[in-house]
Amino acid sequence: MIGVVYMYGKLVKPQAMDTAMAFHRFHKELPFTAAEYGRRLAQTRAAMDRAGLDALLITDPSNMAWLTGYDGWSFYVHQGVVIQHDFDPVWWGRRQDSNGAVRTVWMADERVWGYADSFVQSTECHPMDDLAERLVYIGLERARLGVEMENYYYSAKAHSALSAAMPKATLVDATAMVNWERGIKSDEEILFMRRAAAISEKIIDGLVERVEPGIPKNEIVAGVYRDALHGIDGHWGDYPAIVPLLPSGSDAAAPHLTWDGRPFANGEATFFEISGCYRRYHAPFCRTIFLGQPDDTILRAEAALVEGLEAGLDVARPGARASDIAAALAAPLDRAGIARSARCGYPIGLSYPPDWGERTISLRAEDETVLQAGMTFHFMPGLWMEDWGLEITESILIRDNGPAETFCNRPRKLYVKP
Amino acid sequence: MIGVVYMYGKLVKPQAMDTAMAFHRFHKELPFTAAEYGRRLAQTRAAMDRAGLDALLITDPSNMAWLTGYDGWSFYVHQGVVIQHDFDPVWWGRRQDSNGAVRTVWMADERVWGYADSFVQSTECHPMDDLAERLVYIGLERARLGVEMENYYYSAKAHSALSAAMPKATLVDATAMVNWERGIKSDEEILFMRRAAAISEKIIDGLVERVEPGIPKNEIVAGVYRDALHGIDGHWGDYPAIVPLLPSGSDAAAPHLTWDGRPFANGEATFFEISGCYRRYHAPFCRTIFLGQPDDTILRAEAALVEGLEAGLDVARPGARASDIAAALAAPLDRAGIARSARCGYPIGLSYPPDWGERTISLRAEDETVLQAGMTFHFMPGLWMEDWGLEITESILIRDNGPAETFCNRPRKLYVKP
């Protein structure tokens, strides 16, 4: 503050940075090593190279965090990270959020650019006008610039504003380019997911203990948050990218209902879709609790589902395809006469709301992606039938050899509390 | 289930509906009366009329819920509500989520349309292809169709897919058209906001009681969630659209940092930005707690800020302008030598992540919108300085006469715990 050159918010011509020499005003506790960020950036640049991109504008907060360490609930305004081949990444966002960026990104402070508050939710101008001016200034006027066309945080309007403000540039759809690079997890990432999984186990244990007839749902959710946020083994808990989902009885036919104040009731199944979160890494985990005596329909479904999960885990090995998991799951369900059309899983890892999936692979018949060691999925064969639902799921890691490892280790069954 | 015509997921030619006669498979507990939904729909249709729209595609989950009652965490896939002049609204989304829609929207079940799961996160096809086919089928091939260009849930790709699939239609930017109609709250809505505000007060009371040096932040956040979800006076608590924000010391310069596992420390101010939520309605409320003895800088800022808040509340009357509130706040801050460039508030009400604002009016010098009775704002003059921050804010209601009413009633001050 006193006497330092306070550059962010100002246009600064970028130079090739010696990061070790770079200026940082704040002590930072980055979640990952410099080597890990280096790997991520190198992979991303190689992908850009394959696509012939001069630069890449990242607006997915998960991709921003994965590449730079940026962490903050600021994604409700326009922001992004610009990746080039020869310069360190740039964080760009609202000026007041640049205060958060200089505290969380690994890049030097001058690689953090803030735009004026008058751009925020204005009908007169758009934050992309500011970004375009900066990109032109640093020589990207005629660039082939990748943008994430299919992302919550790159609106139709953002694209039209950026296109209009950079008429000589070529905007190329680079949706999921970075997401694909995130697919194979490093050891550092797997450690974080194991911590998230330990929190997930604790949440489910608490639910099995506490859910009883007459207890209102909102009180049970408060317990989920307590377990989620207290964390485990001295590791604090972060907020999950999706709130707990816990529909009961007939409502369990609907996969994405949240909660209300009604009490749990005897004779109903409730599925609990939750995830522990450790520094934005997730390990989603679902179990279903039946209060009372389940009928044959749900018990037969449980048996078929567990058989399908085990078959799926067994084929989930390097060299197999995403569709093989779906096929292994489908066979016992088909034999039990259970029609299921939804995909049965998706990759997981670092994420921000509104989704904890990576939005690349889908575990379904149409997806022929070859599995590789280090990939992580939520194997999620939820059954959402006409008037009941059942979720028994596993977050899994594809290993070098053998069947997939489950991140959580809890009985793979319908929990019945008579 | 047995013998009923199960129509959703199927293309059904719409007819003018007599809603009273319409078929509903499920008992629904809608948050609002039929008259209230009728008012909202009529206002929206009038706005469409003024803009010359034949139909309006709503993708903002807050607007979807406001118009139809739909509630679910399904906005991470493409979905929307189609408003026409002569037919009841249509809910359109992923087929598995249509199970949630028939349980939460006021329209008849045949006004709920589901698309096949193979569209989800596919690179071969886009959900908007499905929607376009349906819109053409019901006669909107050449329509002037409003779309929410500037919205998290209407991506650049969604717009390009819909445009390509409906080449004869005219897509018109209708960003915030519905949001503007939400500005003046009904008595039913104000009741919900009062309940949210009572929860906000409870959260802040709990923080003032529990925050002490040495207590880890994540544990304090668990307490915030407990108070938020337990609710108050028998009214259950919902999840807020933004997670609690609580940066301390120098980090409080950054408005949108979340939490970690570090303990609160003596000699530091921490601001708490939270909101109670009742059935998706919010009443954001911020207070700052100083542990130890605050220095003169922050005490002077507190005095100026409280004076500015009181001046702002006093001018916040029908007929005044948004900019008048900003000007009233700015005067004492200027006198205290505090430079503040960010807007100082925004409208609030019903919301889903990632934002609890309505994204219409901004309380700032450039905004000349005339205030009207029934408008509700988060009057939010956060101070985010170089190495400290201070938030003392109020959620307010513009009354017929006199200064604005604050939804929460707690001392408007810096809380000091020596």
Interface residues (C-beta under 8 A of the other chain):
Chain A: M1 Y6 F26 E29 D71 G72 W73 S74 F75 Y76 R95 Q96 D97 N99 G100 R103 T104 A116 D117 S118 V120 Q121 S122 E124 V147 M149 E150 N151 Y152 Y153 Y154 S155 A156 K157 A158 H159 S160 D173 T175 P216 K217 N218 E219 V221 A222 Y225 R226 L229 H230 G231 G234 H235 W236 G237 D238 Y239 I242 V243 L245 S250 D251 A253 A254 P255 H256 L257 T258 W259 D260 G261 S341 A342 R343 Y346 P353 P354 D355 G357 R359 S362 R364 E366 W384 E386 D387
Chain B: M1 Y6 F26 E29 D71 G72 W73 S74 F75 Y76 R95 Q96 D97 N99 G100 R103 T104 A116 D117 S118 V120 Q121 S122 E124 V147 M149 E150 N151 Y152 Y153 Y154 S155 A156 K157 A158 H159 S160 D173 T175 P216 K217 N218 E219 V221 A222 Y225 R226 L229 H230 G231 G234 H235 W236 G237 D238 Y239 I242 V243 L245 S250 D251 A253 A254 P255 H256 L257 T258 W259 D260 G261 S341 A342 R343 Y346 P353 P354 D355 G357 R359 T360 S362 R364 E366 W384 E386 D387
